[in-house]
């Protein structure tokens, strides 16, 4: 099960409050502004700045 389109529309990067998008593998949410990837584990986006990985 992937992240719903409705959820993607309301989620924002916790660091810069900018828009995020699903990566091509659908394993993370990408903030192009901060150049960070927020991992998706068991269909739950982990939106913690400390756990984000560099793009």
BELKAVEN-V264756 format. One record per pair of residues at least 24 apart in sequence whose ideal C-beta (glycine too) atoms are under 6 Angstrom apart, sorted by the first residue. I is the first residue (numbers start at 0). GAP is how many residues later the second one is. D is the distance in Angstrom with one decimal. If there is no record, write none. Layout:
# BELKAVEN-V264756
i = {I & I}
gap = {GAP & GAP}
d = {D & D}
This chain:
# BELKAVEN-V264756
i = {0 & 1 & 13 & 13 & 14}
gap = {42 & 24 & 33 & 35 & 34}
d = {5.1 & 5.6 & 5.2 & 5.5 & 5.2}
